[in-house]
Amino acid sequence: MDVKVWMYLAYLAVSVGLTVWVARTLSRNGLVFLEDVFADKRLADAVNRLLVVGFYLLNLGYVTVAMKEADPVRTTSEALEQLSMKVGLVLLVLGALHFFNVFALGRYRRGRLRQQQAAGHPPLAPVGHLPAQPGSRLVGPAGPMPAGPTAGPKPPVPPR
């Protein structure tokens, strides 16, 4: 076998191994986060499994598409350079997928928490008015109102 074939085999072994390890780690540790996001254990388990399947499909699809190397690989050092470039791109894709998932689930969680707060605590209607303190001045829309007989509502005018 030539150097390029060994590079392909090493790339597949490292990429698939990293994908499986990251998927298991995210699945195990992300379940707690998903239970908090969805507030339902069954739904969190189902979403967790769906995310793992999607993760495998996207990442392994990328690994297989990016495997082909158009340039000839003549030496072991060229093979290692190409291998490191390919594995580095796989790691960047894994990181991007992870951050996208965390961002999307975090937004969903914040929206759910806002809805719970709005549903649990509707605004209260005023019960009454506080009595004015002696010596205080009423403040209207245009600023302080003068104290004295002109302050407050005017008394009704008696009929003639």
DSSP file (Angstrom, degrees, kcal/mol; ACC not computed):
  #  RESIDUE AA STRUCTURE BP1 BP2  ACC     N-H-->O    O-->H-N    N-H-->O    O-->H-N    TCO  KAPPA ALPHA  PHI   PSI    X-CA   Y-CA   Z-CA
    1    1 A M              0   0    0      0, 0.0     2,-0.1     0, 0.0     0, 0.0   0.000 360.0 360.0 360.0 144.4    0.0    0.0    0.0
    2    2 A D     >  -     0   0    0      1,-0.1     4,-1.6     4,-0.0     3,-0.3  -0.321 360.0 -98.0 -87.5 175.8    1.2    3.5   -0.7
    3    3 A V  H  > S+     0   0    0      1,-0.2     4,-2.2    70,-0.2     5,-0.1   0.840 119.3  58.4 -62.7 -36.6    1.5    6.4    1.7
    4    4 A K  H  > S+     0   0    0     69,-0.4     4,-2.4     1,-0.2    -1,-0.2   0.887 104.2  50.5 -64.7 -39.6   -1.8    7.9    0.5
    5    5 A V  H  > S+     0   0    0     -3,-0.3     4,-2.5     2,-0.2    -1,-0.2   0.917 110.4  49.6 -64.6 -43.2   -3.8    4.8    1.4
    6    6 A W  H  X S+     0   0    0     -4,-1.6     4,-2.5     1,-0.2    -2,-0.2   0.886 109.7  52.5 -62.5 -37.5   -2.2    4.7    4.9
    7    7 A M  H  X S+     0   0    0     -4,-2.2     4,-2.7     2,-0.2    -2,-0.2   0.930 109.4  49.0 -62.8 -44.5   -3.1    8.4    5.3
    8    8 A Y  H  X S+     0   0    0     -4,-2.4     4,-2.7     2,-0.2    -2,-0.2   0.921 112.1  48.3 -60.2 -44.9   -6.8    7.7    4.4
    9    9 A L  H  X S+     0   0    0     -4,-2.5     4,-2.4     2,-0.2    -1,-0.2   0.912 113.2  46.8 -64.3 -42.1   -6.9    4.8    6.8
   10   10 A A  H  X S+     0   0    0     -4,-2.5     4,-2.7     2,-0.2     5,-0.3   0.912 111.9  52.0 -65.2 -41.4   -5.4    6.9    9.6
   11   11 A Y  H  X S+     0   0    0     -4,-2.7     4,-2.7     1,-0.2     5,-0.3   0.928 111.6  45.9 -60.4 -46.6   -7.8    9.8    8.8
   12   12 A L  H  X S+     0   0    0     -4,-2.7     4,-2.7     2,-0.2     5,-0.4   0.927 113.6  49.0 -63.3 -44.5  -10.8    7.5    9.0
   13   13 A A  H  X S+     0   0    0     -4,-2.4     4,-2.0    -5,-0.2    -2,-0.2   0.937 116.7  40.9 -61.9 -47.0   -9.7    5.9   12.2
   14   14 A V  H  X S+     0   0    0     -4,-2.7     4,-2.7     2,-0.2     5,-0.2   0.931 118.0  46.8 -67.8 -45.6   -9.0    9.2   13.9
   15   15 A S  H  X S+     0   0    0     -4,-2.7     4,-2.4    -5,-0.3    -2,-0.2   0.922 115.4  43.8 -65.9 -45.4  -12.1   11.0   12.6
   16   16 A V  H  X S+     0   0    0     -4,-2.7     4,-2.5    -5,-0.3     5,-0.2   0.913 114.6  50.9 -67.3 -40.6  -14.5    8.2   13.4
   17   17 A G  H  X S+     0   0    0     -4,-2.0     4,-2.4    -5,-0.4    -2,-0.2   0.926 112.3  46.0 -60.8 -45.3  -13.0    7.7   16.8
   18   18 A L  H  X S+     0   0    0     -4,-2.7     4,-2.9     2,-0.2     5,-0.3   0.909 112.1  52.0 -62.9 -41.8  -13.2   11.4   17.6
   19   19 A T  H  X S+     0   0    0     -4,-2.4     4,-2.5    -5,-0.2    -2,-0.2   0.932 112.0  44.8 -62.0 -46.0  -16.8   11.6   16.3
   20   20 A V  H  X S+     0   0    0     -4,-2.5     4,-2.4     2,-0.2     5,-0.2   0.928 115.1  48.1 -64.5 -44.9  -17.9    8.6   18.5
   21   21 A W  H  X S+     0   0    0     -4,-2.4     4,-2.3    -5,-0.2    -2,-0.2   0.930 114.6  44.8 -62.4 -46.3  -16.1   10.0   21.6
   22   22 A V  H  X S+     0   0    0     -4,-2.9     4,-2.9     1,-0.2     5,-0.3   0.910 112.7  51.8 -65.9 -41.5  -17.5   13.5   21.2
   23   23 A A  H  X S+     0   0    0     -4,-2.5     4,-2.4    -5,-0.3    -2,-0.2   0.921 112.5  45.1 -62.2 -44.0  -21.1   12.2   20.5
   24   24 A R  H  X S+     0   0    0     -4,-2.4     4,-2.6     2,-0.2     5,-0.2   0.912 114.6  48.5 -65.8 -41.8  -21.1   10.0   23.6
   25   25 A T  H  X S+     0   0    0     -4,-2.3     4,-2.6    -5,-0.2     5,-0.3   0.940 114.8  44.2 -64.4 -46.8  -19.6   12.7   25.8
   26   26 A L  H  X S+     0   0    0     -4,-2.9     4,-2.3     1,-0.2    -1,-0.2   0.886 114.2  50.9 -65.1 -38.2  -22.1   15.3   24.5
   27   27 A S  H  X S+     0   0    0     -4,-2.4     4,-0.9    -5,-0.3    -2,-0.2   0.937 114.7  42.1 -64.8 -46.3  -25.0   12.9   24.8
   28   28 A R  H  < S+     0   0    0     -4,-2.6     4,-0.4     1,-0.2     3,-0.3   0.941 125.1  33.5 -67.9 -47.9  -24.1   11.9   28.4
   29   29 A N  H  X S+     0   0    0     -4,-2.6     4,-0.6    -5,-0.2     3,-0.4   0.751 114.6  58.0 -83.4 -23.7  -23.4   15.4   29.7
   30   30 A G  H  X S+     0   0    0     -4,-2.3     4,-2.6    -5,-0.3    -1,-0.2   0.664  86.7  77.8 -79.9 -15.5  -25.9   17.2   27.6
   31   31 A L  H  X S+     0   0    0     -4,-0.9     4,-2.4    -3,-0.3    -1,-0.2   0.886  91.6  52.7 -62.6 -38.5  -28.9   15.3   28.9
   32   32 A V  H  > S+     0   0    0     -4,-0.4     4,-1.6    -3,-0.4    -1,-0.2   0.925 111.0  47.5 -61.6 -44.0  -28.9   17.3   32.1
   33   33 A F  H  X S+     0   0    0     -4,-0.6     4,-2.3     1,-0.2    -2,-0.2   0.914 111.7  50.1 -62.9 -43.7  -29.0   20.5   30.1
   34   34 A L  H  X S+     0   0    0     -4,-2.6     4,-2.8     1,-0.2     5,-0.3   0.865 106.1  55.4 -66.1 -35.5  -31.8   19.2   27.8
   35   35 A E  H  X S+     0   0    0     -4,-2.4     4,-1.7     1,-0.2     5,-0.3   0.880 111.3  45.3 -63.4 -36.2  -33.8   18.1   30.9
   36   36 A D  H  < S+     0   0    0     -4,-1.6    -2,-0.2     2,-0.2    -1,-0.2   0.879 113.2  50.5 -72.0 -38.2  -33.6   21.7   32.1
   37   37 A V  H  < S+     0   0    0     -4,-2.3    -2,-0.2     1,-0.2    -3,-0.2   0.934 124.2  26.8 -64.8 -46.9  -34.4   23.1   28.6
   38   38 A F  H  < S-     0   0    0     -4,-2.8    -2,-0.2    -5,-0.1    -1,-0.2   0.629  87.7-143.9 -96.5 -14.3  -37.5   21.0   28.0
   39   39 A A  S  < S+     0   0    0     -4,-1.7     2,-0.3    -5,-0.3    -3,-0.1   0.788  74.4  94.1  55.6  29.2  -38.6   20.4   31.7
   40   40 A D     >  -     0   0    0     -5,-0.3     4,-2.5    -6,-0.3     5,-0.2  -0.888  64.1-154.6-152.5 115.8  -39.7   16.9   30.6
   41   41 A K  H  > S+     0   0    0     -2,-0.3     4,-2.5     1,-0.2     5,-0.2   0.886  95.3  49.9 -63.5 -42.0  -37.4   13.9   30.9
   42   42 A R  H  > S+     0   0    0      2,-0.2     4,-2.2     1,-0.2    -1,-0.2   0.923 113.4  46.0 -63.6 -43.7  -39.0   11.8   28.1
   43   43 A L  H  > S+     0   0    0      2,-0.2     4,-2.8     1,-0.2     5,-0.2   0.902 112.0  51.7 -65.2 -40.7  -38.8   14.7   25.7
   44   44 A A  H  X S+     0   0    0     -4,-2.5     4,-2.4     2,-0.2    -2,-0.2   0.907 110.0  49.4 -62.8 -42.1  -35.2   15.5   26.7
   45   45 A D  H  X S+     0   0    0     -4,-2.5     4,-2.2     2,-0.2    -2,-0.2   0.922 112.8  47.1 -61.7 -44.2  -34.2   11.8   26.1
   46   46 A A  H  X S+     0   0    0     -4,-2.2     4,-2.3     2,-0.2    -2,-0.2   0.930 113.8  46.4 -65.0 -45.7  -35.9   11.8   22.7
   47   47 A V  H  X S+     0   0    0     -4,-2.8     4,-2.7     1,-0.2    -1,-0.2   0.891 110.4  55.1 -63.8 -38.5  -34.3   15.1   21.7
   48   48 A N  H  X S+     0   0    0     -4,-2.4     4,-2.0    -5,-0.2    -1,-0.2   0.926 109.5  45.9 -60.2 -45.6  -30.9   13.8   23.0
   49   49 A R  H  X S+     0   0    0     -4,-2.2     4,-2.2     1,-0.2    -1,-0.2   0.901 113.0  50.1 -65.1 -40.4  -31.1   10.7   20.8
   50   50 A L  H  X S+     0   0    0     -4,-2.3     4,-2.5     1,-0.2    -2,-0.2   0.892 109.6  51.0 -65.2 -39.1  -32.2   12.7   17.8
   51   51 A L  H  X S+     0   0    0     -4,-2.7     4,-2.5     2,-0.2    -1,-0.2   0.891 109.2  51.0 -64.5 -38.9  -29.3   15.2   18.3
   52   52 A V  H  X S+     0   0    0     -4,-2.0     4,-2.6     2,-0.2    -2,-0.2   0.924 111.0  47.8 -64.9 -43.7  -26.8   12.3   18.5
   53   53 A V  H  X S+     0   0    0     -4,-2.2     4,-2.6     2,-0.2    -2,-0.2   0.939 114.2  46.5 -62.7 -46.5  -28.1   10.8   15.2
   54   54 A G  H  X S+     0   0    0     -4,-2.5     4,-2.7     1,-0.2     5,-0.3   0.884 111.0  53.4 -61.4 -38.5  -28.0   14.2   13.5
   55   55 A F  H  X S+     0   0    0     -4,-2.5     4,-2.6    -5,-0.2     5,-0.3   0.935 110.6  46.2 -61.9 -47.7  -24.5   14.7   14.9
   56   56 A Y  H  X S+     0   0    0     -4,-2.6     4,-2.6     2,-0.2     5,-0.4   0.931 113.6  48.9 -60.8 -46.1  -23.3   11.4   13.5
   57   57 A L  H  X S+     0   0    0     -4,-2.6     4,-1.7     1,-0.2    -2,-0.2   0.941 115.8  42.0 -62.0 -48.2  -24.9   12.0   10.1
   58   58 A L  H  X S+     0   0    0     -4,-2.7     4,-2.1    -5,-0.2    -2,-0.2   0.945 120.1  41.2 -65.1 -47.8  -23.5   15.5    9.7
   59   59 A N  H  X S+     0   0    0     -4,-2.6     4,-2.6    -5,-0.3    -2,-0.2   0.936 117.3  44.9 -71.8 -45.6  -20.0   14.8   10.9
   60   60 A L  H  X S+     0   0    0     -4,-2.6     4,-2.2    -5,-0.3    -1,-0.2   0.851 112.5  54.2 -68.0 -31.7  -19.5   11.4    9.3
   61   61 A G  H  X S+     0   0    0     -4,-1.7     4,-2.1    -5,-0.4    -1,-0.2   0.921 110.4  46.2 -62.7 -43.7  -20.9   12.8    6.1
   62   62 A Y  H  X S+     0   0    0     -4,-2.1     4,-2.7     2,-0.2    -2,-0.2   0.917 110.1  54.1 -64.2 -42.3  -18.3   15.6    6.3
   63   63 A V  H  < S+     0   0    0     -4,-2.6     4,-0.4     1,-0.2    -2,-0.2   0.915 111.5  44.4 -58.8 -44.6  -15.5   13.1    7.0
   64   64 A T  H >< S+     0   0    0     -4,-2.2     3,-0.6     1,-0.2     4,-0.4   0.881 114.3  48.5 -71.4 -36.7  -16.3   11.0    4.0
   65   65 A V  H >< S+     0   0    0     -4,-2.1     3,-0.5     1,-0.2    -2,-0.2   0.893 114.4  46.1 -67.8 -38.8  -16.7   14.1    1.7
   66   66 A A  T 3< S+     0   0    0     -4,-2.7    -1,-0.2     1,-0.2    -2,-0.2   0.426  90.6  87.7 -84.5   1.8  -13.4   15.6    2.9
   67   67 A M  T <   +     0   0    0     -3,-0.6    -1,-0.2    -4,-0.4    -2,-0.1   0.881  63.6  93.3 -70.9 -37.3  -11.4   12.4    2.7
   68   68 A K    <   -     0   0    0     -3,-0.5     2,-0.5    -4,-0.4    -3,-0.0  -0.310  57.6-162.5 -63.7 135.0  -10.4   12.7   -1.0
   69   69 A E        -     0   0    0      1,-0.1     4,-0.1     2,-0.1    -1,-0.1  -0.977   6.5-168.4-119.5 116.5   -7.0   14.3   -1.5
   70   70 A A        +     0   0    0     -2,-0.5    -1,-0.1     2,-0.1    -2,-0.0   0.860  66.4  76.4 -75.0 -36.6   -6.4   15.6   -5.1
   71   71 A D  S    S-     0   0    0      1,-0.1     2,-0.1     0, 0.0    -2,-0.1  -0.446  92.5-104.0 -76.2 147.6   -2.6   16.3   -4.7
   72   72 A P        -     0   0    0      0, 0.0     2,-0.6     0, 0.0    -1,-0.1  -0.458  25.6-146.2 -69.5 143.3   -0.2   13.3   -4.8
   73   73 A V        +     0   0    0      1,-0.1   -69,-0.4    -2,-0.1   -70,-0.2  -0.940  28.3 163.0-112.9 110.3    1.2   12.3   -1.4
   74   74 A R        +     0   0    0     -2,-0.6     2,-0.3   -71,-0.1   -71,-0.2   0.798  55.9  39.7 -99.1 -33.9    4.8   11.1   -1.9
   75   75 A T  S  > S-     0   0    0      1,-0.1     4,-1.9   -72,-0.1     5,-0.1  -0.730  77.3-116.0-120.2 165.5    6.3   11.2    1.6
   76   76 A T  H  > S+     0   0    0     -2,-0.3     4,-2.5     1,-0.2     5,-0.2   0.867 115.5  55.1 -65.7 -36.8    5.3   10.4    5.1
   77   77 A S  H  > S+     0   0    0      2,-0.2     4,-2.2     1,-0.2    -1,-0.2   0.898 107.5  49.2 -66.8 -38.6    5.7   14.0    6.2
   78   78 A E  H  > S+     0   0    0      2,-0.2     4,-2.5     1,-0.2    -1,-0.2   0.899 110.9  51.3 -63.8 -39.2    3.3   15.1    3.4
   79   79 A A  H  X S+     0   0    0     -4,-1.9     4,-2.7     2,-0.2    -2,-0.2   0.913 110.3  48.1 -63.8 -42.8    0.8   12.5    4.5
   80   80 A L  H  X S+     0   0    0     -4,-2.5     4,-2.6     2,-0.2    -1,-0.2   0.885 111.0  51.4 -66.3 -37.6    1.0   13.7    8.2
   81   81 A E  H  X S+     0   0    0     -4,-2.2     4,-2.0     2,-0.2    -2,-0.2   0.939 113.7  43.4 -63.7 -46.0    0.6   17.3    7.1
   82   82 A Q  H  X S+     0   0    0     -4,-2.5     4,-2.5     2,-0.2    -2,-0.2   0.896 113.5  52.6 -65.2 -39.8   -2.5   16.4    5.0
   83   83 A L  H  X S+     0   0    0     -4,-2.7     4,-2.7    -5,-0.2     5,-0.3   0.915 109.1  48.7 -62.5 -43.2   -3.8   14.2    7.8
   84   84 A S  H  X S+     0   0    0     -4,-2.6     4,-2.4     1,-0.2    -1,-0.2   0.885 111.2  50.8 -66.2 -36.6   -3.5   17.0   10.4
   85   85 A M  H  X S+     0   0    0     -4,-2.0     4,-2.0     2,-0.2    -2,-0.2   0.926 113.3  45.1 -64.7 -44.2   -5.3   19.4    8.1
   86   86 A K  H  X S+     0   0    0     -4,-2.5     4,-2.0     2,-0.2    -2,-0.2   0.923 115.0  45.9 -67.6 -44.2   -8.1   17.0    7.6
   87   87 A V  H  X S+     0   0    0     -4,-2.7     4,-2.5     1,-0.2    -1,-0.2   0.888 110.7  54.9 -66.6 -37.9   -8.5   16.1   11.3
   88   88 A G  H  X S+     0   0    0     -4,-2.4     4,-2.2    -5,-0.3    -1,-0.2   0.908 107.8  48.8 -60.7 -41.9   -8.3   19.8   12.2
   89   89 A L  H  X S+     0   0    0     -4,-2.0     4,-2.4     2,-0.2    -1,-0.2   0.890 109.1  53.0 -65.4 -38.2  -11.2   20.5    9.9
   90   90 A V  H  X S+     0   0    0     -4,-2.0     4,-2.6     1,-0.2    -2,-0.2   0.928 109.5  49.1 -60.8 -44.0  -13.1   17.7   11.4
   91   91 A L  H  X S+     0   0    0     -4,-2.5     4,-2.5     1,-0.2    -2,-0.2   0.886 109.8  51.3 -64.2 -38.4  -12.5   19.1   14.9
   92   92 A L  H  X S+     0   0    0     -4,-2.2     4,-2.5     2,-0.2    -1,-0.2   0.901 110.4  48.8 -64.5 -39.8  -13.6   22.6   13.7
   93   93 A V  H  X S+     0   0    0     -4,-2.4     4,-2.6     2,-0.2     5,-0.2   0.924 110.8  50.8 -64.9 -43.2  -16.8   21.1   12.3
   94   94 A L  H  X S+     0   0    0     -4,-2.6     4,-2.2     1,-0.2    -2,-0.2   0.929 112.4  46.9 -58.6 -45.8  -17.5   19.2   15.6
   95   95 A G  H  X S+     0   0    0     -4,-2.5     4,-2.6     2,-0.2     5,-0.2   0.907 111.5  50.4 -63.8 -42.4  -16.9   22.5   17.5
   96   96 A A  H  X S+     0   0    0     -4,-2.5     4,-2.3     1,-0.2    -2,-0.2   0.914 111.0  48.8 -63.6 -42.7  -19.2   24.5   15.2
   97   97 A L  H  X S+     0   0    0     -4,-2.6     4,-2.3     2,-0.2    -1,-0.2   0.911 112.0  49.9 -62.3 -41.4  -22.0   21.9   15.5
   98   98 A H  H  X S+     0   0    0     -4,-2.2     4,-2.5    -5,-0.2     5,-0.2   0.944 112.1  45.7 -63.7 -48.5  -21.7   21.9   19.3
   99   99 A F  H  X S+     0   0    0     -4,-2.6     4,-2.5     1,-0.2    -1,-0.2   0.878 111.6  52.7 -65.8 -36.4  -21.8   25.6   19.6
  100  100 A F  H  X S+     0   0    0     -4,-2.3     4,-2.7    -5,-0.2     5,-0.2   0.933 111.1  47.1 -62.2 -45.2  -24.8   25.9   17.2
  101  101 A N  H  X S+     0   0    0     -4,-2.3     4,-2.7     2,-0.2     5,-0.3   0.929 113.5  47.3 -62.2 -46.1  -26.7   23.3   19.3
  102  102 A V  H  X S+     0   0    0     -4,-2.5     4,-2.3     2,-0.2    -1,-0.2   0.910 113.7  48.8 -63.5 -41.5  -25.9   25.0   22.6
  103  103 A F  H  X S+     0   0    0     -4,-2.5     4,-2.2    -5,-0.2    -2,-0.2   0.944 113.7  45.4 -62.3 -49.0  -26.9   28.4   21.2
  104  104 A A  H  X S+     0   0    0     -4,-2.7     4,-2.1     1,-0.2    -2,-0.2   0.917 115.6  46.1 -63.7 -43.8  -30.2   27.2   19.7
  105  105 A L  H  X S+     0   0    0     -4,-2.7     4,-2.5    -5,-0.2    -1,-0.2   0.868 110.5  54.0 -68.9 -35.1  -31.2   25.2   22.8
  106  106 A G  H  X S+     0   0    0     -4,-2.3     4,-2.4    -5,-0.3    -1,-0.2   0.903 108.8  48.7 -63.7 -41.1  -30.2   28.2   25.1
  107  107 A R  H  X S+     0   0    0     -4,-2.2     4,-2.2     2,-0.2    -2,-0.2   0.916 111.5  49.7 -64.5 -42.0  -32.5   30.5   23.1
  108  108 A Y  H  X S+     0   0    0     -4,-2.1     4,-2.3     1,-0.2    -2,-0.2   0.922 111.1  49.9 -61.3 -43.6  -35.3   28.0   23.3
  109  109 A R  H  X S+     0   0    0     -4,-2.5     4,-2.5     1,-0.2    -2,-0.2   0.914 109.6  50.1 -62.9 -44.5  -34.8   27.7   27.1
  110  110 A R  H  X S+     0   0    0     -4,-2.4     4,-2.3     1,-0.2    -1,-0.2   0.912 111.4  49.3 -61.6 -41.8  -34.8   31.5   27.6
  111  111 A G  H  X S+     0   0    0     -4,-2.2     4,-2.1     2,-0.2    -1,-0.2   0.906 111.1  49.5 -63.5 -41.2  -38.1   31.8   25.6
  112  112 A R  H  X S+     0   0    0     -4,-2.3     4,-2.2     1,-0.2    -2,-0.2   0.909 110.9  49.6 -64.2 -41.4  -39.7   29.0   27.6
  113  113 A L  H  X S+     0   0    0     -4,-2.5     4,-2.2     1,-0.2    -2,-0.2   0.885 109.6  51.6 -65.7 -37.9  -38.6   30.6   30.9
  114  114 A R  H  X S+     0   0    0     -4,-2.3     4,-2.3     2,-0.2    -1,-0.2   0.909 110.0  49.4 -63.7 -40.8  -40.1   34.0   29.7
  115  115 A Q  H  X S+     0   0    0     -4,-2.1     4,-2.3     1,-0.2    -2,-0.2   0.896 110.3  50.6 -65.0 -39.8  -43.4   32.3   28.9
  116  116 A Q  H  X S+     0   0    0     -4,-2.2     4,-2.1     1,-0.2    -1,-0.2   0.904 110.7  48.8 -64.7 -40.7  -43.5   30.6   32.3
  117  117 A Q  H  X S+     0   0    0     -4,-2.2     4,-1.6     1,-0.2    -2,-0.2   0.912 112.7  47.5 -65.7 -40.9  -42.9   33.9   34.0
  118  118 A A  H  < S+     0   0    0     -4,-2.3    -2,-0.2     1,-0.2    -1,-0.2   0.881 115.1  45.8 -67.6 -37.5  -45.6   35.7   32.0
  119  119 A A  H  < S+     0   0    0     -4,-2.3    -1,-0.2     1,-0.2    -2,-0.2   0.822 115.8  45.7 -75.0 -30.8  -48.1   32.9   32.6
  120  120 A G  H  < S+     0   0    0     -4,-2.1    -2,-0.2     1,-0.2    -1,-0.2   0.732 118.9  36.4 -86.4 -22.7  -47.3   32.6   36.3
  121  121 A H  S  < S-     0   0    0     -4,-1.6    -1,-0.2    -5,-0.2     3,-0.1  -0.676  70.3-175.3-134.8  79.9  -47.3   36.3   37.3
  122  122 A P        -     0   0    0      0, 0.0    -3,-0.1     0, 0.0    -4,-0.0  -0.389  43.2 -88.7 -69.9 155.2  -49.9   38.4   35.4
  123  123 A P        -     0   0    0      0, 0.0     2,-0.3     0, 0.0    -5,-0.0  -0.351  44.4-126.8 -63.5 144.4  -49.7   42.1   36.1
  124  124 A L        -     0   0    0     -3,-0.1     3,-0.1     1,-0.0    -3,-0.0  -0.731  14.1-123.6 -95.9 141.2  -51.8   43.2   39.1
  125  125 A A        -     0   0    0     -2,-0.3     2,-0.1     1,-0.1    -1,-0.0  -0.523  41.3 -93.4 -76.2 149.2  -54.4   46.0   38.9
  126  126 A P        -     0   0    0      0, 0.0    -1,-0.1     0, 0.0     3,-0.1  -0.391  28.3-155.5 -64.7 140.5  -54.0   48.9   41.4
  127  127 A V        -     0   0    0      1,-0.2     2,-0.3    -2,-0.1    -2,-0.0   0.808  63.5 -45.8 -85.5 -33.3  -55.9   48.4   44.6
  128  128 A G        -     0   0    0      0, 0.0     2,-0.4     0, 0.0    -1,-0.2  -0.924  65.3 -77.1-174.1-166.5  -56.1   52.1   45.5
  129  129 A H        -     0   0    0     -2,-0.3     3,-0.0    -3,-0.1     0, 0.0  -0.909  37.5-118.2-117.8 145.3  -54.1   55.3   45.8
  130  130 A L        -     0   0    0     -2,-0.4     2,-0.1     1,-0.1     3,-0.1  -0.588  37.2-108.6 -76.7 141.5  -51.7   56.3   48.4
  131  131 A P        -     0   0    0      0, 0.0     2,-0.1     0, 0.0    -1,-0.1  -0.424  38.8-101.7 -69.2 147.4  -52.7   59.4   50.4
  132  132 A A        -     0   0    0     -2,-0.1     3,-0.1     1,-0.1     6,-0.0  -0.450  35.9-120.6 -68.3 138.8  -50.6   62.5   49.7
  133  133 A Q    >   -     0   0    0     -2,-0.1     3,-1.9     1,-0.1     2,-0.1  -0.546  35.6 -95.7 -77.9 145.3  -48.0   63.2   52.3
  134  134 A P  T 3  S+     0   0    0      0, 0.0    -1,-0.1     0, 0.0     3,-0.1  -0.404 110.8  17.9 -62.5 134.7  -48.3   66.6   54.1
  135  135 A G  T 3  S+     0   0    0      1,-0.3     2,-0.2    -2,-0.1    -2,-0.0   0.390  95.7 125.9  86.6  -2.5  -46.0   69.1   52.4
  136  136 A S    <   -     0   0    0     -3,-1.9     2,-0.4     1,-0.0    -1,-0.3  -0.572  52.9-136.3 -87.8 154.8  -45.5   67.1   49.2
  137  137 A R        -     0   0    0     -2,-0.2     2,-0.2    -3,-0.1    -4,-0.1  -0.886  18.5-117.0-110.4 141.0  -46.3   68.6   45.8
  138  138 A L        -     0   0    0     -2,-0.4     7,-2.7     7,-0.2     2,-0.5  -0.493  24.2-145.4 -72.7 142.9  -48.2   66.9   43.1
  139  139 A V  E     -A  144   0A   0      5,-0.2    -1,-0.0    -2,-0.2     0, 0.0  -0.956  18.6-174.8-114.1 123.0  -46.2   66.2   39.9
  140  140 A G  E >   -A  143   0A   0      3,-2.6     3,-1.5    -2,-0.5     5,-0.0  -0.360  46.4 -84.0-102.8-173.9  -48.0   66.3   36.6
  141  141 A P  T 3  S+     0   0    0      0, 0.0    -2,-0.0     0, 0.0    -1,-0.0   0.789 128.7  48.4 -63.9 -27.2  -46.9   65.6   33.1
  142  142 A A  T 3  S-     0   0    0      1,-0.4    -3,-0.0     0, 0.0     0, 0.0   0.306 124.4 -90.7 -96.7   9.2  -45.4   69.1   32.7
  143  143 A G  E <  S-A  140   0A   0     -3,-1.5    -3,-2.6     2,-0.0    -1,-0.4  -0.756  80.4  -2.1 116.2-164.9  -43.5   69.0   36.0
  144  144 A P  E     -A  139   0A   0      0, 0.0    -5,-0.2     0, 0.0    -6,-0.0  -0.325  64.8-137.8 -65.0 142.0  -44.4   70.1   39.5
  145  145 A M        -     0   0    0     -7,-2.7    -7,-0.2     1,-0.1     6,-0.1  -0.783  28.6-100.9 -97.8 143.9  -47.8   71.7   40.0
  146  146 A P        -     0   0    0      0, 0.0     2,-0.2     0, 0.0    -8,-0.1  -0.337  36.4-122.5 -64.8 143.5  -48.1   74.7   42.2
  147  147 A A        +     0   0    0      3,-0.1     3,-0.2     4,-0.1   -10,-0.1  -0.492  69.2  52.8 -81.5 155.6  -49.4   74.1   45.7
  148  148 A G  S >  S-     0   0    0     -2,-0.2     3,-1.3     1,-0.2     0, 0.0  -0.822 108.8 -21.8 120.8-158.0  -52.5   75.9   46.9
  149  149 A P  T 3  S+     0   0    0      0, 0.0    -1,-0.2     0, 0.0    -2,-0.1   0.719 130.4  55.1 -65.6 -20.8  -56.0   76.3   45.7
  150  150 A T  T 3  S+     0   0    0     -3,-0.2     2,-0.2     4,-0.1    -3,-0.1   0.619  85.8  99.8 -88.6 -10.0  -55.1   75.6   42.0
  151  151 A A  S <  S+     0   0    0     -3,-1.3    -4,-0.1    -6,-0.1    -3,-0.0  -0.512  79.6   8.2 -76.5 141.8  -53.6   72.2   42.8
  152  152 A G  S    S-     0   0    0     -2,-0.2     2,-0.1     2,-0.0     0, 0.0  -0.230 111.3 -23.7  85.3-176.0  -55.7   69.2   42.1
  153  153 A P        -     0   0    0      0, 0.0    -2,-0.0     0, 0.0     0, 0.0  -0.378  68.5-115.5 -71.3 147.9  -59.1   68.9   40.4
  154  154 A K        -     0   0    0      1,-0.1     3,-0.1    -2,-0.1    -4,-0.1  -0.568  31.9-107.9 -81.5 145.2  -61.3   72.0   40.4
  155  155 A P        -     0   0    0      0, 0.0    -1,-0.1     0, 0.0     2,-0.0  -0.377  44.3 -92.5 -68.7 152.0  -64.6   71.9   42.3
  156  156 A P        -     0   0    0      0, 0.0     0, 0.0     0, 0.0     0, 0.0  -0.331  39.3-114.4 -65.3 146.7  -67.7   71.7   40.1
  157  157 A V        -     0   0    0     -3,-0.1    -3,-0.0     1,-0.1     0, 0.0  -0.692  32.3-117.6 -82.3 128.6  -69.4   75.0   39.2
  158  158 A P        -     0   0    0      0, 0.0    -1,-0.1     0, 0.0     2,-0.0  -0.379  33.0-106.0 -67.9 145.8  -72.8   75.4   40.8
  159  159 A P              0   0    0      0, 0.0     0, 0.0     0, 0.0     0, 0.0  -0.363 360.0 360.0 -68.2 150.8  -75.8   75.7   38.3
  160  160 A R              0   0    0     -2,-0.0     0, 0.0     0, 0.0     0, 0.0   0.384 360.0 360.0 -97.8 360.0  -77.4   79.2   37.9
